[in-house]
Amino acid sequence: MILVTGGAGYIGSHTCVELLGAGKEIVIVDNFFNSKPHALETIKELSGKSFKFYEDDICDKAALERIFRENNITEVIHFAGYKAVAESVKFPLMYYRNNVGGAVALLEVMAAHNCKRFVFSSSATVYGIPEVVPVNEDSPLSAINPYGQTKLMIENICKDLQASDDEWCVSLLRYFNPVGAHESGKLGEDPNGIPNNLMPIILKVATGKIPELSLYGDDYPTPDGTCIRDYIHVVDLAKGHLAALDNLKNGTAIYNLGTGKGCSVLTMIETFKRVNKVDVPYKIVGRRPGDAAECWSDPSKAERELGWRAVFGVEKMCWDAWGGGEL
């Protein structure tokens, strides 16, 4: 049985749909800090399957102990964590306590219950501002904000743990920029509070909830002057977790999960407008500190070792984010 922490969140919920669709048994734990209970019902509806759910915090070791006592957990996919870069700069201790402390508590309970198969939701933020693109898994690591540092710390904890006990099977998945939604339109990115990522902001502008989008800088050394990122459809990303789980082996494996193609912020906005025939007003504002001009992936290792690659393009990402259906 697979424990999915943060399984009601954006990427976690899509992964749970894929896991259940593949016939896996899951248990979800989530405290709804940045997710909504409705996602659980949607997972059941889309998969046609049921599962056990615990509303608990992964920093609560007693709660984790209860979950492991009550279920035969053999594998864990760990999504739970705070994820806003700007917030992490403002409240670093909150991020270190929750993200790093929660991961340590989870790994301790796993070890106590002899559960040593672990897939971790890491991030391309561990690469910092890359000097060379595309980045591969051997590129230099230099997280430049507390959020990225927590991901890098947890990666190092996992590596040290596996080195101390070779029974551990660990997969560290470095995501690039997840966007899109389930093609049913019933499951997507719905953050609590003010959104931080590009697509939720585009959606709020397109629906009139925000008057315009702030585009941070148009003077980068890129073809249209805006930052270039590697946007990946959330369903492709979810399937990457299934591939990583099915290919867990003794040791620590690291994989980039991206498309291997760069797309500028302006291209994403214009594609969304064209595909969905809606207006997305925006204004150019100053650069944000710490934004790299370009960051996109070399995902060839995941294709070679996991048999996984992203199949959806930017148009599909924009279409599904707006409501889905047949493109």
Secondary structure, 3 states (H helix, E strand, C coil): CEEEECCCCHHHHHHHHHHHHCCCCEEEECCCCCCCCHHHHHHHHHHCCCCEEECCCCCCHHHHHHHHHHCCCCEEEECCCCCCHHHHHHCHHHHHHHHHHHHHHHHHHHHHCCCCEEEEEEEHHHHCCCCCCCECCCCCCCCCCHHHHHHHHHHHHHHHHHHHCCCCEEEEEEECEEECCCCCCCCCCCCCCCCCCHHHHHHHHHCCCCCCEEEECCCCCCCCCCCEECEEEHHHHHHHHHHHHHCCCCEEEEEEECCCCCEEHHHHHHHHHHHHCCCCCEEEECCCCCCCCEECECCHHHHHHHCCCCCCCHHHHHHHHHCCCCC
